[in-house]
């Protein structure tokens, strides 16, 4: 038996039928461009619903190397009836399908397996892909939804990219509206409570 613990998707996946597409390979094998300094900084957004149940979300994007981004996602997670702070760390890089720029986001999930009647946890690397557009101080992010295709596993990035490009060429909506978020660039808030 296998169970997955979605570290950054918990707030919405527990409430909605669809989630962002999760892949064992990225859409692009490696970065195709250098870090764009216009994407760096603190991006603040409110999930469409606007209720406290869904909560507030922010992204902090900084360079990890010449072509890799370090992404910290600040948000809320739902556990039972409680809404808890939730911070997740990712690495990302950009690539293109035509003129549309995408972010290949690398993260980790915890997989729970039962072996010999014992619960065993292991980490597995996964990739999420989001289209994004930056205009002035606004970042529009649209995650590729898990229902964009009936094919769930790809052997290599080229197969993933080809299918996504075909779906886009056919004008098929590959994005989940619930995960289409807008962020506004603001100065990073000062931390009220010191960390230990």
C-alpha positions as CSV (number, residue, x, y, z in Angstrom):
1,X,0.0,0.0,0.0
2,X,1.3,3.4,-0.9
3,X,0.2,6.8,0.3
4,X,1.5,10.2,-0.8
5,X,1.9,13.3,1.4
6,X,1.7,16.4,-0.8
7,X,3.9,18.9,1.0
8,X,2.8,22.0,-0.9
9,X,-0.5,21.0,-2.4
10,X,-2.3,20.1,0.9
11,X,-4.3,23.3,1.2
12,X,-6.3,22.7,-2.1
13,X,-5.9,19.1,-3.0
14,X,-7.7,18.0,0.1
15,X,-10.7,20.1,-1.0
16,X,-10.7,19.7,-4.8
17,X,-11.0,16.9,-7.2
18,X,-8.1,18.1,-9.4
19,X,-4.5,18.9,-8.5
20,X,-1.5,20.1,-10.5
21,X,0.1,17.4,-12.7
22,X,2.8,15.6,-10.9
23,X,5.6,14.0,-13.0
24,X,8.7,12.0,-12.3
25,X,10.4,14.0,-15.2
26,X,10.4,17.7,-15.9
27,X,9.0,19.2,-19.2
28,X,12.6,20.2,-20.2
29,X,15.6,18.2,-19.3
30,X,17.7,21.3,-18.3
31,X,17.3,25.0,-18.2
32,X,17.2,26.8,-21.5
33,X,17.9,30.3,-20.3
34,X,19.7,32.2,-17.6
35,X,17.9,33.4,-14.5
36,X,15.6,36.4,-15.3
37,X,16.3,39.1,-12.6
38,X,12.7,40.4,-13.2
39,X,11.3,37.2,-11.6
40,X,13.4,37.6,-8.4
41,X,11.8,39.0,-5.3
42,X,8.8,38.5,-3.0
43,X,5.5,37.9,-4.8
44,X,2.3,38.2,-2.8
45,X,-1.0,36.7,-3.9
46,X,-4.4,35.7,-2.6
47,X,-6.0,32.5,-3.7
48,X,-9.1,33.2,-5.8
49,X,-11.6,32.1,-3.2
50,X,-10.4,34.8,-0.9
51,X,-11.6,33.0,2.2
52,X,-9.4,32.3,5.2
53,X,-10.0,28.6,4.5
54,X,-7.9,28.8,1.4
55,X,-5.7,31.5,2.8
56,X,-2.9,33.8,1.6
57,X,0.0,32.6,-0.4
58,X,3.4,34.2,-1.3
59,X,6.4,33.2,-3.3
60,X,10.0,34.2,-2.6
61,X,12.2,33.7,-5.7
62,X,16.0,34.0,-5.6
63,X,18.8,32.8,-7.8
64,X,20.3,29.4,-6.9
65,X,22.7,29.4,-9.8
66,X,23.1,31.1,-13.2
67,X,20.1,29.2,-14.5
68,X,18.3,27.8,-11.4
69,X,15.8,29.5,-9.1
70,X,15.3,28.8,-5.4
71,X,11.5,29.1,-4.7
72,X,10.0,29.3,-1.2
73,X,6.3,29.0,-1.1
74,X,4.6,30.5,2.0
75,X,1.0,29.5,2.5
76,X,-1.4,27.6,4.7
77,X,-2.1,23.9,5.1
78,X,-5.4,22.4,6.3
79,X,-5.2,19.6,8.8
80,X,-8.7,18.5,10.0
81,X,-10.4,21.7,11.2
82,X,-7.1,23.6,11.7
83,X,-5.4,26.0,9.3
84,X,-1.7,25.9,9.8
85,X,1.3,27.8,8.3
86,X,2.9,25.9,5.5
87,X,6.3,26.6,3.9
88,X,7.7,24.6,1.1
89,X,11.0,24.8,-0.7
90,X,11.5,24.2,-4.5
91,X,14.0,24.5,-7.3
92,X,12.9,25.7,-10.7
93,X,14.0,26.6,-14.2
94,X,12.3,28.0,-17.2
95,X,11.7,26.6,-20.6
96,X,9.3,27.3,-23.6
97,X,6.6,25.9,-25.8
98,X,6.5,28.4,-28.6
99,X,6.4,31.8,-27.0
100,X,4.9,30.6,-23.8
101,X,7.3,30.4,-20.9
102,X,7.0,27.7,-18.3
103,X,8.6,27.0,-14.9
104,X,9.7,23.4,-14.3
105,X,9.4,23.1,-10.5
106,X,11.2,20.4,-8.6
107,X,9.9,19.3,-5.3
108,X,9.7,16.3,-3.0
109,X,6.8,14.3,-1.7
110,X,6.7,11.7,1.1
111,X,5.6,8.3,0.1
112,X,4.2,6.0,2.8
113,X,4.5,2.3,2.2
114,X,3.6,-0.6,4.3
115,X,6.3,-3.2,4.4
116,X,6.0,-6.3,6.6
117,X,3.2,-4.5,8.5
118,X,5.4,-1.5,9.3
119,X,4.9,2.0,8.0
120,X,8.0,3.1,6.0
121,X,8.4,6.7,4.6
122,X,10.6,7.6,1.7
123,X,11.1,10.8,-0.3
124,X,10.5,11.0,-4.0
125,X,11.5,13.8,-6.4
126,X,8.6,15.1,-8.4
127,X,8.1,17.9,-11.0
128,X,5.3,20.3,-11.5
129,X,5.0,22.6,-14.6
130,X,3.3,26.0,-14.6
131,X,2.9,28.5,-17.4
132,X,3.6,32.1,-16.3
133,X,3.5,35.6,-17.6
134,X,5.1,38.6,-16.0
135,X,3.7,42.1,-16.7
136,X,5.1,45.0,-14.7
137,X,4.7,44.0,-11.0
138,X,2.3,41.2,-11.6
139,X,3.1,37.5,-12.1
140,X,0.3,35.3,-13.6
141,X,0.9,31.6,-12.8
142,X,-1.2,28.7,-14.3
143,X,-0.4,25.2,-13.2
144,X,-0.8,22.3,-15.6
145,X,-3.6,20.2,-14.2
146,X,-3.4,16.5,-13.6
147,X,-6.4,15.9,-15.9
148,X,-4.6,17.5,-19.0
149,X,-3.9,13.9,-20.2
150,X,-4.9,10.3,-19.5
151,X,-1.2,9.5,-19.8
152,X,0.2,9.8,-16.3
153,X,3.9,8.7,-16.7
154,X,6.5,9.9,-19.1
155,X,9.8,8.2,-19.8
156,X,11.6,11.4,-20.7
157,X,11.1,15.2,-20.8
158,X,10.7,15.3,-24.6
159,X,7.6,13.0,-24.5
160,X,6.0,15.2,-21.7
161,X,6.8,18.4,-23.7
162,X,5.5,17.0,-27.0
163,X,2.2,16.0,-25.5
164,X,1.7,19.3,-23.7
165,X,2.6,21.2,-26.9
166,X,0.0,19.1,-28.9
167,X,-2.7,19.8,-26.3
168,X,-1.9,23.5,-26.4
169,X,-1.9,23.5,-30.3
170,X,-5.4,21.9,-30.2
171,X,-6.5,24.7,-27.9
172,X,-7.2,22.2,-25.1
173,X,-7.3,23.8,-21.7
174,X,-4.4,22.2,-19.8
175,X,-4.6,24.5,-16.8
176,X,-6.5,24.2,-13.6
177,X,-8.5,27.4,-12.9
178,X,-8.2,26.8,-9.1
179,X,-4.4,27.0,-9.5
180,X,-4.4,30.1,-11.8
181,X,-3.0,32.6,-9.3
182,X,-1.9,36.2,-9.7
183,X,0.9,37.5,-7.5
184,X,2.0,41.1,-7.0
185,X,5.6,42.0,-6.3
186,X,6.0,43.7,-3.0
187,X,8.9,44.4,-0.5
188,X,9.3,41.3,1.7
189,X,7.5,41.8,5.0
190,X,9.6,42.1,8.1
191,X,9.4,39.0,10.3
192,X,7.5,39.8,13.4
193,X,8.7,36.9,15.5
194,X,12.4,36.0,15.5
195,X,13.4,32.5,14.3
196,X,15.4,30.3,16.6
